[in-house]
Amino acid sequence: MTDLLVLGGSGRTGIHVLAQAAERGHHVRALVRDPSAVHAPAGVELIQGTPTNIDDIRRAAQGTQAVISVLNNARASDNPWAKPVSPPMFMTDAARNTLTVMAEQGIRRIALTSSQGAGDDWARLNPLMKAFINLSNIKAGFADHTGVDDVVRASGTDWTLARAVALTDKPATGPLHAGEAPAATPGRWVNRADLARFLLDAIDQKTWIRSAPLVWNARG
């Protein structure tokens, strides 16, 4: 049983992290902007604040042993051309603050959601996908994920970057897979609940340390 700090626990993947972590018996603390808007499972402690404020993270992290971050760079909708609503480097700034606090408080383990195509995985994407990203507003999220990739890799922590393919709330269409490029040939989708399970398994089983595996369910 681990004392966990969860960032992004009010999001569509984060709610699965909170529920599954509580089911596993973890002591869970989640930093959220509006605790009244979050339907957290019993036993999850909600701390009001934002990860862009380092003092809020300091308060929330006290006494925890590991961090799971499922923050995202949000747009007004899932439409690729929808207007970004998060600050340009929201996730990167939050990751930098989190890593600073982890160093201060002696917390070594962190698992974060990332995206296929972030960081050095960009070179693996085909030209059509790269053009689509650069022409649409999802480019802001990719730039932010790459920023997170950079600051996490430069840290002295035991990190895992879960590079998710396209996220879905639909039932999983196949078992969960994970693998590192270039050996891995991922499918197109990953179920949010399964991505949450992967993050918790990485913490609980001490796997994928200092690795950035692609994570997916379905192929094709």
Wavefront OBJ file of the C-alpha trace (Angstrom):
o trace
v 0.000 0.000 0.000
v 1.404 3.354 -1.093
v 0.515 6.931 -0.258
v -0.169 8.485 -3.666
v -0.459 12.042 -4.905
v -2.599 12.232 -8.043
v -2.520 15.268 -10.340
v -5.353 15.576 -12.838
v -7.666 13.384 -10.793
v -10.788 15.251 -11.943
v -10.176 14.424 -15.612
v -11.560 11.593 -17.705
v -8.545 9.375 -17.065
v -7.936 10.720 -13.581
v -11.276 9.547 -12.231
v -10.267 5.995 -13.143
v -6.922 6.436 -11.373
v -8.665 7.614 -8.202
v -11.205 4.780 -8.248
v -8.700 2.031 -8.981
v -6.130 3.349 -6.496
v -8.767 3.408 -3.747
v -9.853 -0.133 -4.675
v -6.251 -1.294 -4.290
v -6.118 0.136 -0.787
v -3.798 3.047 -1.484
v -4.014 6.195 0.582
v -4.779 8.736 -2.143
v -4.523 12.507 -2.156
v -5.644 14.455 -5.234
v -4.857 18.088 -6.000
v -7.895 19.592 -7.771
v -9.115 23.100 -8.531
v -12.664 22.548 -7.250
v -13.139 19.673 -4.791
v -16.928 20.170 -4.813
v -17.021 19.214 -8.505
v -15.170 15.915 -8.059
v -17.043 12.721 -7.177
v -14.124 11.018 -5.471
v -14.309 7.496 -4.028
v -14.377 7.060 -0.271
v -10.932 7.413 1.205
v -9.610 9.835 -1.418
v -8.527 13.145 0.113
v -9.133 16.149 -2.123
v -6.785 19.118 -1.761
v -7.809 22.393 -3.396
v -5.139 23.933 -5.580
v -3.411 23.899 -8.940
v -0.191 22.183 -10.051
v 1.035 25.455 -11.538
v 1.373 26.750 -7.966
v 4.363 25.043 -6.407
v 3.178 25.764 -2.858
v -0.070 23.903 -3.572
v 1.964 20.887 -4.663
v 4.120 21.166 -1.547
v 1.004 20.955 0.647
v -0.521 18.098 -1.316
v 2.673 16.038 -1.539
v 3.495 15.968 2.179
v 3.719 12.391 3.399
v 3.239 10.779 -0.031
v 5.550 8.189 -1.562
v 4.744 8.397 -5.275
v 3.049 10.657 -7.818
v 0.756 9.875 -10.731
v 0.114 12.720 -13.158
v -2.724 12.485 -15.659
v -2.791 16.174 -16.524
v -3.579 17.241 -20.067
v -3.334 20.342 -22.224
v -7.047 20.898 -22.746
v -8.984 22.243 -25.716
v -12.570 23.505 -25.796
v -13.632 20.121 -27.208
v -12.108 16.946 -28.627
v -12.243 18.466 -32.124
v -8.624 18.757 -33.344
v -9.260 22.378 -34.360
v -10.918 23.370 -31.087
v -9.322 26.300 -29.292
v -6.762 25.430 -26.591
v -7.959 26.458 -23.127
v -4.888 25.516 -21.076
v -1.822 27.757 -20.831
v 0.626 26.863 -23.630
v 3.021 24.796 -21.470
v 0.677 23.893 -18.617
v 1.811 20.278 -18.243
v 5.495 21.160 -18.526
v 5.269 23.851 -15.851
v 3.311 21.476 -13.597
v 5.865 18.694 -14.130
v 8.729 21.052 -13.332
v 7.015 22.142 -10.100
v 6.226 18.548 -9.173
v 9.787 17.366 -9.727
v 11.119 20.256 -7.635
v 8.818 19.314 -4.758
v 9.702 15.627 -5.104
v 13.393 16.497 -4.721
v 12.617 18.660 -1.674
v 10.522 15.962 0.016
v 12.525 12.891 -0.984
v 9.865 11.375 -3.261
v 11.466 9.322 -6.012
v 8.674 7.619 -7.988
v 6.467 9.297 -10.600
v 4.359 7.953 -13.468
v 2.909 10.353 -16.023
v 0.651 10.129 -19.037
v 2.302 11.116 -22.281
v 1.427 10.671 -25.946
v 2.749 8.734 -28.878
v 4.733 11.198 -30.955
v 6.064 13.075 -27.923
v 9.780 13.638 -27.528
v 11.955 11.251 -29.523
v 8.871 9.292 -30.642
v 8.046 12.140 -33.078
v 10.477 10.696 -35.628
v 8.441 7.480 -35.766
v 5.220 9.197 -36.919
v 4.409 9.105 -40.619
v 4.488 12.365 -42.633
v 0.696 12.589 -42.918
v 0.256 12.375 -39.153
v 2.950 14.989 -38.586
v 1.265 17.334 -41.085
v -2.126 16.833 -39.426
v -0.698 17.607 -35.991
v 1.102 20.724 -37.187
v -1.962 22.068 -39.012
v -4.420 21.457 -36.168
v -4.607 22.753 -32.617
v -3.457 19.473 -31.139
v 0.062 20.701 -31.864
v -0.069 22.642 -28.574
v -0.584 19.420 -26.651
v 2.245 17.668 -28.483
v 4.625 20.551 -27.745
v 3.623 20.419 -24.090
v 4.049 16.628 -23.876
v 7.530 17.012 -25.369
v 8.313 19.650 -22.743
v 7.251 17.212 -20.028
v 9.394 14.529 -21.643
v 12.432 16.825 -21.481
v 12.089 17.893 -17.830
v 11.241 14.396 -16.592
v 14.206 12.782 -18.345
v 16.526 15.426 -16.875
v 15.329 14.688 -13.343
v 16.882 12.255 -10.919
v 13.574 10.509 -10.253
v 12.392 6.992 -11.041
v 9.997 8.046 -13.790
v 7.661 6.349 -16.230
v 6.151 8.149 -19.229
v 3.132 6.212 -20.519
v 2.866 7.207 -24.186
v -0.801 6.605 -24.864
v -2.255 6.235 -28.333
v -5.685 7.798 -28.980
v -7.757 7.672 -25.791
v -11.287 6.307 -25.680
v -13.998 5.791 -23.064
v -15.440 2.893 -25.053
v -14.944 -0.661 -23.765
v -11.508 -2.039 -24.508
v -11.340 -3.936 -27.809
v -8.362 -6.024 -26.821
v -5.952 -6.699 -23.952
v -3.652 -3.949 -22.764
v -0.227 -3.865 -24.428
v 2.893 -1.845 -23.728
v 6.214 -1.695 -25.500
v 9.000 0.676 -26.377
v 9.661 2.001 -29.857
v 10.974 0.993 -32.318
v 10.172 -2.608 -31.415
v 6.513 -1.895 -30.569
v 3.874 -1.539 -33.281
v 0.936 -0.042 -31.392
v -2.764 -0.164 -32.153
v -4.864 2.950 -32.576
v -6.727 3.153 -29.258
v -6.349 2.730 -25.530
v -9.208 2.625 -23.055
v -8.864 5.246 -20.292
v -9.591 2.746 -17.544
v -6.842 0.468 -18.845
v -4.396 3.365 -19.085
v -5.141 4.143 -15.428
v -4.472 0.484 -14.586
v -1.145 0.623 -16.437
v -0.024 3.669 -14.430
v -0.960 2.061 -11.118
v 0.669 -1.239 -12.080
v 3.869 0.623 -12.946
v 3.886 2.123 -9.446
v 2.815 -1.016 -7.590
v 5.018 -3.461 -9.501
v 8.007 -1.098 -9.902
v 8.041 -1.645 -13.660
v 8.947 0.550 -16.653
v 11.274 2.683 -14.526
v 12.995 5.365 -16.627
v 11.127 4.124 -19.681
v 8.595 5.654 -22.094
v 6.495 2.738 -23.369
v 3.697 3.078 -25.892
v 0.410 1.844 -24.388
v -2.526 0.523 -26.406
v -5.438 -1.926 -26.581
v -6.562 -2.431 -30.162
v -4.675 -2.809 -33.388
v -5.750 -1.534 -36.778
l 1 2 3 4 5 6 7 8 9 10 11 12 13 14 15 16 17 18 19 20 21 22 23 24 25 26 27 28 29 30 31 32 33 34 35 36 37 38 39 40 41 42 43 44 45 46 47 48 49 50 51 52 53 54 55 56 57 58 59 60 61 62 63 64 65 66 67 68 69 70 71 72 73 74 75 76 77 78 79 80 81 82 83 84 85 86 87 88 89 90 91 92 93 94 95 96 97 98 99 100 101 102 103 104 105 106 107 108 109 110 111 112 113 114 115 116 117 118 119 120 121 122 123 124 125 126 127 128 129 130 131 132 133 134 135 136 137 138 139 140 141 142 143 144 145 146 147 148 149 150 151 152 153 154 155 156 157 158 159 160 161 162 163 164 165 166 167 168 169 170 171 172 173 174 175 176 177 178 179 180 181 182 183 184 185 186 187 188 189 190 191 192 193 194 195 196 197 198 199 200 201 202 203 204 205 206 207 208 209 210 211 212 213 214 215 216 217 218 219 220
